[in-house]
Amino acid sequence: MNEVCVEFLYRDNDIMRYDENDRRLFLNREFSPVSGRHVEEDLNCKDFNSLSHREIKIIDNLVYGKSDKNIALSKNDFADYLINEHPNFIDIDFSGFKPLFERFLMIISNFDSENN
């Protein structure tokens, strides 16, 4: 069963924004599925379950740098930054949500017309 992940409605560059603590969300395709090493940065991902999937996954935990500190931003923190208009997350592109909201409106409209 495929997981639904609302973060994929954002652009990659918005998903991968850093907070003031140098934390961010990661995509599994940024890491080697064999070693867990990041393909460009000196980072290591210990979430081998996410790395072994063929489909793209969001990684929000178990990413470590040289200091052995987890630098992955949680999805909850990402959402809090958006809601609270954190300065690093203020100009996020929400256009990816438009088709979803249009579908909701269609469902609501159909429901209203059937129940009136």
C-alpha positions as CSV (number, residue, x, y, z in Angstrom):
1,M,0.0,0.0,0.0
2,N,1.3,3.4,-0.9
3,E,1.6,6.0,1.8
4,V,0.0,9.4,1.3
5,C,2.4,12.2,2.2
6,V,1.2,15.8,2.0
7,E,4.7,17.1,1.8
8,F,5.0,15.9,-1.8
9,L,2.5,18.7,-2.7
10,Y,5.3,21.2,-2.0
11,R,8.2,21.8,-4.3
12,D,11.5,20.0,-3.5
13,N,13.3,23.3,-2.8
14,D,10.6,24.2,-0.2
15,I,10.6,20.8,1.4
16,M,14.4,21.0,1.8
17,R,14.6,24.4,3.5
18,Y,16.8,24.6,6.6
19,D,15.6,26.0,9.9
20,E,17.9,28.1,12.1
21,N,19.3,24.8,13.6
22,D,20.4,23.5,10.2
23,R,17.7,20.9,10.2
24,R,15.5,20.1,7.2
25,L,13.4,17.3,5.7
26,F,15.2,15.0,3.3
27,L,14.2,12.8,0.4
28,N,15.3,9.2,0.3
29,R,16.8,9.7,-3.2
30,E,19.4,12.0,-1.6
31,F,21.0,8.9,0.1
32,S,22.7,5.7,-1.1
33,P,20.3,2.8,-0.4
34,V,23.3,0.6,0.3
35,S,25.4,2.8,2.7
36,G,23.0,5.4,3.8
37,R,25.5,8.1,2.9
38,H,24.2,11.4,1.4
39,V,25.2,11.7,-2.3
40,E,26.5,15.3,-1.9
41,E,26.9,16.2,1.8
42,D,28.8,14.5,4.6
43,L,25.7,13.0,6.1
44,N,24.4,9.6,7.0
45,C,20.9,8.3,7.1
46,K,20.1,5.4,9.5
47,D,16.5,5.0,8.3
48,F,17.4,2.1,5.9
49,N,13.7,1.1,5.6
50,S,13.0,4.4,3.8
51,L,16.1,4.1,1.7
52,S,15.2,0.7,0.4
53,H,11.9,1.9,-1.2
54,R,11.8,2.6,-4.9
55,E,9.2,5.3,-4.5
56,I,10.2,8.7,-3.1
57,K,9.9,9.0,0.6
58,I,10.3,11.9,3.0
59,I,12.9,11.3,5.7
60,D,12.3,13.3,8.9
61,N,14.4,11.4,11.3
62,L,17.7,9.5,11.7
63,V,19.9,11.8,9.6
64,Y,23.3,12.5,11.2
65,G,26.2,14.8,10.4
66,K,29.7,14.8,11.9
67,S,28.5,15.7,15.3
68,D,26.2,12.5,15.6
69,K,23.3,14.9,16.1
70,N,20.1,14.2,14.3
71,I,19.7,17.0,11.8
72,A,16.4,15.9,10.2
73,L,13.5,18.2,10.7
74,S,10.4,16.5,11.7
75,K,7.2,16.8,9.6
76,N,5.5,18.3,12.7
77,D,8.1,21.0,13.0
78,F,7.9,21.7,9.3
79,A,4.1,22.1,9.6
80,D,4.5,24.3,12.8
81,Y,7.0,26.6,10.9
82,L,4.4,27.0,8.1
83,I,1.5,27.7,10.5
84,N,3.5,30.1,12.6
85,E,5.1,31.9,9.6
86,H,8.7,31.1,10.6
87,P,11.0,33.5,8.6
88,N,12.7,30.7,6.7
89,F,9.4,29.2,5.6
90,I,7.3,32.3,4.8
91,D,7.3,32.2,1.0
92,I,6.4,28.6,0.5
93,D,4.7,27.7,-2.8
94,F,1.3,26.1,-2.1
95,S,0.2,25.8,-5.7
96,G,0.6,22.0,-5.5
97,F,-2.5,21.9,-3.2
98,K,-4.8,23.5,-5.8
99,P,-5.8,20.2,-7.5
100,L,-6.6,18.7,-4.1
101,F,-8.8,21.6,-3.0
102,E,-10.5,21.6,-6.4
103,R,-11.3,17.9,-5.9
104,F,-12.7,18.6,-2.3
105,L,-14.9,21.4,-3.7
106,M,-16.3,19.0,-6.4
107,I,-17.0,16.3,-3.7
108,I,-18.7,18.9,-1.5
109,S,-20.7,20.3,-4.4
110,N,-21.9,16.7,-5.4
111,F,-22.8,16.0,-1.8
112,D,-24.8,19.2,-1.5
113,S,-26.7,18.6,-4.7
114,E,-27.6,15.1,-3.7
115,N,-28.8,16.1,-0.3
116,N,-30.9,19.2,-1.3
